[in-house]
Amino acid sequence: MTHQWTLTPITGTFGAELIGGRIGAPGFEAASLLSLVEEHLLLVLRDQHLTHAEQVEVARALGEPTPAHPVVPGHPDHPEILVLDGAAGGRNARWHTDVTFIPAPPAASVLVGDSFPVAGGDTMWADLRTAYDRLTPALQGAIDQLDAVHRISPLAYWGEPFDTALTLDIAQQLFDDAAKVPPVVHPVVRVHPSTGRKSLFVNPGFTSHIVGLSRIESDNLLRLLYEHSAQPEFQLRHRWRKGDVLIWDNRATAHYAVDDYGDTERKMRRVTIRGTKPVGPNGTESHIVSDPLVSVR
């Protein structure tokens, strides 16, 4: 970056806070910022106060912004921005990695908080790279060979249980649109395209089952990996402040929007950056699957 930025690690395994500079100001180096994202997996930038247009420009400096979401409409003036309003269905109290139900999920995300409670409404991230590294070699070797089916969960972005802020018509439309998105197969372990590091690439939000395993084997192996990944040693919890911008590597993390703020206003906006097809340690590449013997569970 430049001399004005100060970087401070947040946890013992991942995450860093950048303070003292302004994204997009003279001397701002997008390539260096992307490198820091890939190294630390999550960056917290304070006191940025980005407009909608500036947020899109930051994402564009890091890569190619995608449409807001494959199913949910984007902001009317900025189609790259997904607005997450807790009062209008924008809650997701479930661990997930963004949009893994497509063949090439986003590489990274840029999140801005516009309004949030004085207390509550935090966002948590899990370090799936260190979570993989801390598995025993025997288990690593086993899951390196496995693939899993991912599919969009109807209404998955609207809370657990489903958010009553949704009208029946909107819920039906979301359900119908989700049914048109075909399931995909991803490797259970992903090799990062830039760093070459391995990370877990399954999540409770969108992974339905592991290919080739029985229901008992698949459900319990996924449960083991989720419980392992959710240990405090692999977690970071962010308490929002005005002006915050968070950028994370979507290829090696999962996140969870804590739903503990009741009727208090909480509004976020997210832009995702186009990614590549995940590749596993054995060279398998993600793909759409139509064989019901593989895709249906």
C-alpha positions in Angstrom: 0.0 0.0 0.0 1.5 3.3 1.0 3.3 4.6 4.1 0.1 6.1 5.5 -1.6 2.8 6.0 -1.1 0.8 9.2 -2.0 -2.9 9.3 -2.8 -4.7 12.5 -3.6 -8.4 12.7 -7.0 -9.1 14.4 -6.8 -12.8 15.4 -4.0 -15.3 15.7 -4.8 -16.9 12.3 -6.5 -14.5 10.0 -8.0 -11.0 9.6 -6.3 -7.6 9.6 -7.3 -4.0 10.2 -6.1 -1.2 7.9 -6.3 2.3 9.2 -4.8 5.7 8.2 -5.7 5.9 4.5 -8.5 6.3 2.1 -9.4 3.7 -0.6 -9.1 5.3 -4.0 -7.0 8.2 -2.8 -3.7 9.1 -4.7 -1.2 6.4 -4.0 -3.9 3.7 -3.4 -2.7 0.4 -4.9 -5.4 -2.0 -5.7 -3.0 -4.8 -6.4 -1.5 -4.5 -3.0 -4.9 -4.5 -1.4 -5.9 -7.7 -3.2 -2.7 -9.3 -2.1 -3.4 -8.4 1.5 -6.9 -9.8 1.2 -5.5 -13.1 -0.1 -2.9 -13.2 2.7 -5.2 -12.3 5.6 -8.5 -13.5 4.1 -10.4 -10.5 5.7 -9.6 -6.8 5.8 -11.3 -4.3 8.0 -10.9 -0.7 6.7 -12.1 2.0 9.1 -13.4 5.5 8.4 -14.0 5.1 4.7 -17.7 6.2 4.4 -18.0 5.0 0.9 -20.9 6.0 -1.3 -22.7 3.4 -3.4 -20.7 4.4 -6.5 -17.4 4.4 -4.6 -18.1 0.9 -3.3 -18.6 -0.4 -6.8 -15.4 1.3 -7.9 -13.4 -0.3 -5.1 -14.7 -3.7 -6.2 -13.8 -2.9 -9.8 -10.3 -2.0 -8.8 -10.0 -5.5 -7.2 -11.6 -7.4 -10.1 -14.8 -7.6 -12.1 -18.0 -6.9 -10.1 -20.8 -9.4 -10.7 -24.5 -8.7 -10.7 -25.8 -8.3 -7.2 -27.1 -11.9 -7.0 -28.2 -14.7 -9.3 -31.8 -14.5 -8.0 -32.3 -11.3 -6.0 -32.5 -8.0 -7.8 -29.8 -5.4 -7.2 -29.9 -1.8 -6.2 -32.0 0.2 -8.8 -29.1 2.6 -9.5 -26.2 0.2 -8.9 -27.1 -3.4 -10.2 -23.9 -4.7 -8.6 -25.0 -3.9 -5.1 -27.1 -6.4 -3.0 -28.9 -4.5 -0.3 -29.4 -6.4 2.9 -32.0 -4.8 5.1 -32.9 -6.7 8.2 -36.4 -5.2 8.2 -37.1 -6.5 4.6 -35.8 -10.0 4.7 -32.1 -9.2 4.7 -31.0 -11.5 7.5 -28.9 -14.6 7.3 -28.1 -16.2 10.6 -26.4 -19.2 9.1 -22.9 -20.1 8.2 -22.3 -19.8 4.5 -19.9 -18.9 1.8 -21.4 -16.5 -0.8 -23.1 -17.9 -3.9 -21.4 -21.4 -3.9 -24.4 -22.7 -5.8 -22.9 -21.6 -9.2 -19.9 -23.1 -11.0 -17.7 -20.1 -10.4 -18.5 -18.5 -7.0 -17.3 -15.0 -6.2 -13.6 -14.5 -5.5 -14.2 -11.8 -2.9 -16.8 -9.5 -1.4 -16.9 -5.8 -0.4 -19.4 -5.1 2.4 -20.4 -1.6 3.7 -22.6 -1.0 6.7 -25.0 1.9 6.4 -26.9 1.4 9.7 -26.7 -1.0 12.6 -27.6 -1.3 16.2 -25.7 0.3 19.0 -25.2 -3.3 20.3 -25.8 -6.5 18.3 -25.9 -7.2 14.6 -22.2 -8.3 14.4 -20.9 -10.3 11.5 -18.7 -13.4 12.1 -16.2 -15.0 9.8 -14.6 -18.4 9.9 -11.1 -19.2 8.5 -11.5 -22.3 6.4 -7.9 -22.3 5.4 -6.6 -22.8 8.9 -9.5 -25.1 9.6 -8.2 -27.4 6.9 -4.6 -27.1 8.0 -5.6 -28.2 11.6 -7.3 -31.4 10.5 -5.3 -34.6 10.9 -3.3 -35.7 7.8 -5.5 -38.8 7.5 -8.7 -36.8 7.3 -7.1 -34.3 5.0 -6.1 -37.1 2.6 -9.6 -38.5 2.7 -11.5 -35.3 1.9 -9.0 -34.2 -0.7 -10.6 -36.8 -3.0 -14.2 -35.8 -2.4 -16.7 -33.6 -4.1 -20.0 -32.1 -2.8 -23.2 -30.9 -4.3 -24.2 -27.2 -3.7 -27.6 -25.8 -4.5 -29.4 -22.6 -3.7 -31.7 -23.0 -0.7 -35.0 -21.3 -1.3 -35.2 -18.3 1.0 -31.8 -19.1 2.4 -30.9 -15.4 2.5 -33.8 -14.5 4.7 -33.1 -15.8 8.2 -33.3 -19.0 10.1 -36.2 -19.5 10.6 -37.6 -17.7 7.6 -38.1 -14.0 8.1 -41.7 -13.0 8.5 -40.9 -9.7 6.8 -41.3 -11.4 3.4 -44.7 -11.2 1.8 -46.1 -14.4 0.4 -45.8 -13.1 -3.2 -42.1 -12.2 -2.7 -41.4 -15.6 -1.0 -43.1 -17.5 -3.9 -41.2 -15.5 -6.5 -37.9 -16.3 -4.7 -38.8 -19.9 -4.4 -39.7 -20.2 -8.1 -36.5 -18.4 -9.2 -34.3 -20.6 -7.0 -35.9 -23.7 -8.6 -34.4 -22.6 -11.9 -30.8 -22.6 -10.7 -29.2 -26.1 -11.4 -27.1 -27.7 -8.7 -23.3 -27.7 -9.0 -20.5 -30.0 -7.8 -17.5 -28.5 -6.1 -14.4 -30.2 -4.5 -14.8 -30.5 -0.7 -11.3 -29.0 -0.5 -10.4 -26.1 -2.8 -6.9 -25.1 -3.9 -6.6 -21.3 -3.9 -5.9 -20.1 -7.5 -3.4 -17.4 -6.3 -1.8 -18.7 -3.1 -2.0 -22.4 -3.8 -3.2 -23.0 -0.2 -5.9 -25.5 0.5 -9.1 -24.7 2.3 -12.4 -26.4 3.1 -15.1 -25.5 0.6 -18.3 -26.7 2.1 -20.9 -24.7 4.0 -24.2 -25.3 5.8 -26.0 -22.7 3.7 -25.6 -24.3 0.3 -23.9 -27.7 0.5 -26.5 -30.5 0.4 -24.3 -33.7 0.4 -21.0 -35.3 -0.5 -21.0 -37.2 -3.8 -20.7 -41.0 -3.5 -21.3 -41.3 0.2 -24.3 -42.7 2.0 -26.6 -40.4 3.7 -25.2 -41.3 7.1 -21.6 -40.9 5.9 -22.3 -37.6 4.1 -24.4 -36.0 6.9 -22.0 -36.8 9.6 -18.8 -36.0 7.8 -20.3 -32.6 6.9 -21.3 -32.1 10.5 -17.8 -32.9 11.6 -16.3 -30.4 9.2 -18.8 -27.7 10.2 -18.3 -28.2 13.9 -14.5 -28.2 13.4 -14.6 -25.0 11.3 -16.9 -23.2 13.9 -14.3 -23.5 16.7 -13.5 -20.1 18.3 -9.8 -20.6 17.2 -10.9 -20.1 13.6 -13.4 -17.3 14.1 -13.4 -13.5 13.9 -16.3 -11.4 15.2 -16.7 -7.9 13.8 -18.6 -5.1 15.6 -19.7 -2.5 13.1 -18.8 1.2 13.2 -19.8 3.9 10.8 -17.5 4.1 7.9 -16.4 0.5 8.0 -15.6 -1.4 4.8 -14.9 -5.1 5.0 -13.3 -7.1 2.2 -12.9 -10.8 2.4 -11.6 -13.7 0.3 -14.8 -15.7 -0.5 -12.7 -18.7 -1.6 -11.4 -19.6 1.9 -13.9 -18.2 4.4 -17.5 -18.5 5.6 -19.5 -15.9 7.5 -22.6 -15.5 9.7 -24.8 -12.5 10.3 -25.7 -12.5 14.0 -29.4 -12.0 14.4 -29.7 -10.6 17.9 -31.0 -7.1 17.2 -34.7 -7.6 17.1 -36.5 -4.7 15.3 -33.5 -2.4 15.4 -32.6 -1.1 11.9 -29.6 -2.9 10.2 -28.8 -2.2 6.6 -25.8 -3.5 4.7 -24.7 -3.4 1.0 -22.5 -6.0 -0.7 -20.7 -6.2 -4.0 -19.1 -9.5 -5.1 -16.2 -9.9 -7.4 -16.2 -12.5 -10.1 -14.3 -15.7 -9.4 -13.0 -18.8 -11.2 -14.2 -22.4 -11.0 -12.8 -24.1 -7.9 -10.2 -26.8 -8.4 -9.5 -29.6 -5.9 -6.2 -31.1 -4.9 -6.8 -34.0 -7.3 -7.5 -31.6 -10.2 -11.2 -31.9 -10.3 -13.0 -28.8 -11.4 -16.5 -27.5 -10.4 -19.3 -28.1 -12.8 -23.1 -28.1 -13.2 -24.6 -31.5 -12.5 -27.8 -32.9 -14.1 -27.6 -36.5 -13.2 -30.3 -37.0 -10.5 -28.3 -39.9 -9.0 -25.7 -37.3 -8.1 -27.6 -34.1 -7.5 -30.7 -35.3 -5.6 -30.7 -35.8 -1.9 
